[in-house]
Amino acid sequence: MPIDHINLGRLDLNLLVTFDALLTERSVTRAAARVGLGQSAMSHNLARLRTLFGDELLTRGPDGMRPTPRALALIDPVRVALSQIQSLVSRDDAFDPRTAERVFRIGLPDSVEVLLVPSLLAYLCESAPGVRLRLHSTDRLQLLDELDADRLDLGIGIGRFTEGQTHHKRRLLSTDTYLCMFNAARVGVSPQISLDDYVRLPHVLTSLRPGERGVVDEALEKLGLHRMVALTTPRFMAVPFLVARAPVVTTMHARLARFFAGELGLSLSQPPVELPEVPVSLLWHASYDHDPAHLWLRQTIVRLAQDAG
């Protein structure tokens, strides 16, 4: 599409910066502080934006300012455009991890944290001492929204995230399988666990969502069977200690199961039902696609994940 220089020249591009701040903060006062304007100037800019887009953009609700459907549709195109403009005018195209000062916010489940982050932290301490990490607990239902709201720089989640939109960039980090883990002395079963014992024993289920169903229940259902879930928890790290002290069985990601079985002396067994593979994906917003520091961190995480595989 050819550029309409006359009409585009009439547009104050600072309004797009104002728009992004308003939609990020959902508050005129906080948006004004974010971009260094007075509150009255920000209110004036909001009025200009409403005229420009022919929409209210933000309306008052009982819990604060709410974006209109038109505003929500504009968030990502505006943010990507601003990011590309920033890349064009930035003179700092190079990124030197040895001297850089940067904080990265990463959302990930604790199962990924225990396997990947120790090697990442060790590498940063040695090669990029000014780069700091702020880790946040999240699940796959929240992850894309957190990236869209710019509350996270990167997300690492279980799944391929095919439901993401075009501005949700993703890369497969690894795939895993499942293993059963239990205390053989407490359950009275030795590997390999039989299907009868698997159904008979109480289970511990890790789930980030409400409910007592997981991939195991779907597999058993195909066989006309079901299990009894004695306990559900959203924390992967608690499960090995529960299994070590109680006559229960759990089914968890194989790499994590091997790690904890070795640490706590637990038994491992192949599941007696067919279960799907476990993909782990790295996700980010398209607005950070060409950010040199962001690109460096993504490449570092990919390399460390491959080394750990």
N, C-alpha and C positions, 0 to 999 in steps of 0.2 A: 504494500500500500504506500503510495507517495505521501510525503509529509506535507501537510497543509501549514506552511510556514506562517501565513497571516493569522489564522485562528489560533495556532499553537503559541504564536508570539504574544497573544493577549493573555495567555494563562500564566499566572504566578505559580511557578513550580513549588514555591514554599508552602502552598496550600496542601500539596500532597504530603509534605512532612507533617503538617498540622493534622491532616486526616489520619495518618498512621498513629500519631501520638494519641489522638482522641479515641480511636478504636482500640488501642492497646490499653489505655488507662480507664476508659469508660467514665471519665470525669473531666470537666473543664479545668478545674483547679489543678489536678495532678498532671494533666496534659500540658498546661501552661508551664509548670515547673520543669517538666521533662525537656521542653525545647527552649526554656529560658525566656518566656514571654510573660507579660502581666495577664491577669485573669480577664480583664476587659478586652485586651487585644485578642486573646484566644476566643472569647465569645464572638467578637467581630469576625474572626476567621471562620468560625463555625457557621455563621450566617452566610458568609460568602460561599462556603462549600455547599450549603443547602441550595443556594441559587445556582451554582455551577452544575450540580448533579440533579437538580429538580426533585429533591427528596429531603425528608427531615433528617435522615442519616442516624440521629440519636434522639430517642424520646425518653421522657422520664417515667420510671416505673417505681414500684414500692421498694425495690432493692437497688435503686440507682438508675443510671442511664443505660438504656438498652439499644443496641444497634437494630436498624430496620433490615428487612431482607435485602434491600438494595445495597446497604452498607456492607453487609456480610459478603455479598457477591463481589464487592470491590476490594475487600481487604487484601487478598492475595495478589491480584494483578498490580495494585498500587505498591505493595511491599516488594515485589519482584522488580518493578520498574525503578524504585528508589535504590535497590541494591545494585542494579546494573549501572545507574547513574553514578553511584558512589564508587564503583569499580573503575569507571571511565576516568573520573577526576582524581582518583587517589594516586599519589606518587609513591606510595609504599607498597609496590607490587611484590617485593621480596619479603620473605619471612625467615628470620633467623631464630630457630628455637633456643639457641644458646643464650640469647640476650633478650628475648621477647618477654613481655609481661602480659598475661592474658588469663582470664577466668572462663572456663567452659562449664556449662550446666548440662548434665547428662541424666536422662531418665532411663532407668533399667530395673528389672526385677533382681532380687537378691541372689537368685540362682546364677545369673550371668555375672553379677558383681564378684562373687567369690572365685569364679574361674578365670575371669579376664582382668579385673582391676588390679590385683596384686602385681602382675607383670607390667601393666601400664604405668602404675605409680612408680615402680622401680625404674622404669625407663625414663620417665619424666624427671625424677630426682637426679638422674645422672646426665641426661642430655638436654633437658629443658627446665631448669630449676625455677624459672619465673612463671611457668605455666601451672595453674592451679585448677583443681577439679571440684565441682560442687555436685554431688550425686543426689538424685531424688527418686523416691519410690513411685512407680507408676505401673499401670497395666496397659494392655493393648487397646482397651476401650478409650483410655484417656490420652494415649501417647500422641496421636495425630492432632488432637485438639490443643495439647500443650505446645507442640511445635508451631501450630498456626497462630497461637497467641503470643509467640516469642517468649515463652516462659522456659523453654529448653533450647539448647543449641543442637543437641544430638539426642536421639533415642535409640535404645537397643531393646528389641522385643522378640518374643517368641511368636513365630509365624512369618508368612511371606508378605502380609499386609497388601494383598491384591485389591483390597477395598479402598486404598488410598487414591488421591486425586493426582493430576499431572504435576502439581507443584510439590507433591510429597516424593522426594527422591529416596531411593532405597537400594541397598546392596546386600546380598546374601553373605553373611559372615561364616556360617557353618551349618552343618546338619548333625543331628544326634539321633540316638535310638533310646529305648527304654530298658531299664533293668528293675527287677524286683529286689528289695532289700529288707532283711529281717534279722532278728537275733535268733539263730538256730536253736540255742539252748532254751529260750523262752517259748518258742512256738512248737518245739518238738518236731521240726521238719528240717531235712537237709536238702541242699540243692541237688538236682533241679526240682523246683517246686511243681507239684502236679496240679492239674486244673481243679480236681476235687478239693485239695488243700487250699488252693488259691481262693476258691469261692467260700470255703468253710471259715477261713480266718477273718477276723475283723481287719479293716483297712484304715490307713491314714491317708487322707486326700489333701493335696495342696491345690488351692483354688483361689484366684484373685477375685472371683465373682461369687455372689450368693448362690447357694444350691449345693447339691451333693452329687453332681454328675460330672464325669470327665471322659476322656477317650477310652478308659478301661470299661466304663459302664456301657458305652456305645458298642464296644467289641463283644462284651458279654451278652448284650441284648440280642445280637445277631445269632447267638447260640442258644437263646432262650433261657439265659441264666442271669443272675444278679448277685451282687455282693452287699455286705453290710459295712457301711462307712461309720467307724466308731468316732472319728474326729476329723474335722476339716480345719485348715489353717491357711492364711495367705502368705505365710513365711516359710520358704523352702529351708532356711537354715535351722528351723526348730525341729524339722521332721526326723533327722537322724538320731537326735537325743530322745525323742519320743519312742522311736523304734527300738533303741538300745535298752529301754527300761520296761517295755510292755510287750505282751504276746500278740503283736500286730505285724502286718506286712504293709509296705508301701511300694508304689511303682513310680519311679522318678527318672529323670534324664540320666543317661548312662554315665557321662563324664562326671557328673556330680555324685552319682551313686558310688562310683569307683573311688573317688576322693574320700568320701566319708566312711565307706566300708573299711578302707585301709587305716583311717585314723581311729575308728571306734571298734574295730574287730567284728564287723557285721558280715553276714553272708549275702551273696548276690546270686541271682538266678535269672535266666531268660524268662520273660513272661510266657505263660502257657496259652496266651491268646495273641493274635496278630494285631499289632499296633502301628500307627503311621509314624513316619519319621518326624523329627523335631527340628524345624528350621529356625535359625536365629538371624534376625535382620538388623542392619544398621539403617537408621532413617534420619533424614534432615529436610529442612525446608529449602526450596529452590533459591530463596533469596541469599543463601549462604554458599551456593554452588561454587562461586569463583573467589571466595574469600581465601587468601593464601594460608592463613593460620588454620582455618576450618578444614581446608583441603589437607593440610599436613596432618592434623589430628585424625581425620578419617583414614588416611593412608596408614598411619601408625597403628590404629586399632585393627584395620584389616590385616596388616602384617602380623601383629601379635596373635590375632585369632587364628590365623593360618599356622603359625608356629605351635600354638597350643593344640591344634587339631591332630 
